[in-house]
Amino acid sequence: MALRIISADQRLAEAQGKTTMAIFGPSGAGKTSLLKTLPAADTLCIDLEAGMKSVQGWTGDSIPVRTFADALDIAWRTPRTCSSGWP
């Protein structure tokens, strides 16, 4: 398969205004605090570490993930872009 270059306009059109991100870093780097800078009405936080106490004033929605079954449930409900269809 040949690689193709797409323009920023094409990429943005395909994204349909959606952004998905995962933020990783060492403890104390400010990952949770970064959440306070995101628009609450347009953001869903998947809380993997019970770390929402530091952002109690943030008014957005969150999903607490406390068990492996919770994680699987989210994985199955998340749209997949992988051509194999996993999970």
N, C-alpha and C positions, 0 to 999 in steps of 0.2 A: 504494500500500500504506500503510495506516495504521500509525503507530507504536504499540506497546503497551508498557505498563509491566509488568514482571514483578517479583514479590516476591523477596526474598533467598532464601527457602525454595525457590521454583521454580528459581531460578538454580543454587543448590547441588545440588538434586536432578538437574538436567540435566547438571551437570558430573560426577556420579558419583564425587566425591572426587578428581578429577584436576585438576592445575594444569599449564598449559603457559606458559612465560614465555621471553622473550628479553630479555637485559640489554645495553643499549648505553650507551656513555659514553666520555669521553676517556681516553687513556692515563693510568694511575695513579689512576683514580677508585675502584678496588677491586672491579671486576666479577668477576675471578677469585677474589679472596679471599672474596667473598660465597658462592661455592660451598661453602666449608667450613662454612657455617652451615646448609646443607640436609641432610636425612637421606639418608645414602649409600644405604641400602637401597631408597629410593623415588625416587632421582634418576638420570637419565641425562644426562650432560654431552656436548653436541656441541661438540667442540673445533675451532673454526675458525681459531685463530691460533697453534697450538702453544704455548699458554700454560699448560700443566698443571704445569710445573716448580715454580711457586710454591705449588702445592697437592698436592705429592707425598704428604703424609700423609693426604689424603682417600681413603677406601676405596671410593668409588662407582665405577660403570662409566662409561666415556667412549667416544666414537666420534671418532677423529681424521679430520678432513676436510682433505685436502691437495691435491686436484685438483678441477677442475670436474666430472669424472665422479663423484667421491665425493659432491659436493653434489647432483647430479642424482639419484643413487641414494637419498639420504636424502629428497629432495623427493618422489620417487615412492612411497616407503614410508610417508610421513607421512599420517595420515588428513586428508582435505580437507573443509573446511566450505564452500568456495566453491561456489555453485550451478552454475557453469559447468563444474566438474569439472577445472579446470586444476590442476596441470600434466597 
